[in-house]
Amino acid sequence: MSTNSSPAATVAHRRSAEMRVFLAGATGVIGRNLLPLLLRAGHQVTGTSTTAQGATRLIDLGATAVTLDIFHRPAVFAAVRDSAPDAVIHQLTALGGGSSADNARIRREGTRNLVDAARDVGVARIIAQSIAWAYEPGEDPADESTALDQAAEQPRATTIAGVSALESAVAELPEHVVLRYGTLYGPGTWFAPGGLMASRLRAGQLAADDAVSSFVHVEDAAQAAVLALAWPSGTVNIVDDEPAPACAWVPELAAALGEHAPAPGDGRQGWERGARNAEALALGWHPVHRTWRTGFHHH
């Protein structure tokens, strides 16, 4: 449930002062877009990578870099302590090749380490990546007051448990914003040319049915994280303006990727309902890609 309390009109015009930011997941699909935005805004950024090569790329962009295993608790405490941040931004996932169980572990154990490390050095503010398709079943797109799908069966239950653990841990810090991102598309995502979705289309593995999704372009997702440094505590759906069934968006994606679209079908799971973005818009987020209809064609 959203806990935003400041008047939206006031928050929309707030600007975060220059901060020292600890960016966990700086070389990930959102982190790569987010880091330049943070630097351009005047923030001093310490970014994490799991590899030395990734750390070098962060340094080349103008950040301080640390090679970090998020599951190594003493190393996380040391990295956060050494960077002395004003805020932590958590953009860690296992999307590069991991499983739902890997993602859940990051959300559960990695988030716990980050929150505890932040608390240990007196960091009050954290921004964290969550997802906008974890809501309970319903007919209409969900808003932030909709409950999470705690009754889900496996394998979805693993994802919901990870999301719940992440959001609960983050809420322990006095200033916390949970960004419930829609399905990411754009460069570096599964929806990019040559990516997973193109392969699934070619293999006939992508259904064009009634399952509703909400999307967000990766660049708009990154922009939301920058803005969230000045937002009040709470959860915010970061999705575009048009939740849509797969029978609408799959043919458009196929056209954008130059693949054949599957025949339309029907049926959906109750949780495949999409999400609303009114809260984010009220807070001053203005996505460049307002709908996947045009966004899919900007690679």
C-alpha angles and dihedrals in degrees: 000000000000116000097186108144110167118094108268093226091057095045093049089065098042118109123199114237118237107292142185103243129195105207112196109197097024094159096048126104094274095031092059089057095038100052097065090047092053092048092047089053089057099255122143107232133200107191130193130221132174092223138052089233090056091048090053091054090052091052091049089055092053103263131120107247136209127185104224143176103208090207093058098090099193090049091051091050091049094047094050092044093050093049093050093205130193089210140013122219114198113203099150120139139149093231093122091078109320132118133246087263090054090050091048091052091053090049092048107035101020093049091048090054093048094047093047092046091050092049091048092063097035100258107158103183130069133168115198137188117237133156136260097215097068095090125119118262119285144141100247134050111281127244127203093273091062114106122245117255097263092159094059118132125225135318090025091046090069091057094046092049090052093048092048092050092049096048094045093050094047091051089062090077115080094236113041136153122188113200110205100201123201121227106309121233134170133068114357095013132109088261096059121107109282092017134123096283092053088053092048091050091052090049093048091242100125115088121214095207138128097284107128121221134182117214137199128189111240092238091054089047090055092048090054090056091055092050092046090068085078099036125106119253116283146080121294131188110228102198137126126260098265123063104191143182118248090246086068103038102035095065090048091050091048090053091049092050095042093243133129116265119232122241113273118261138176142235134072142194114256092245092054091092109118126228141259125244102198092114094054093047091051089052091057103264110145110183117209090215104054094176138020087232090080099018095064088064094056104081 
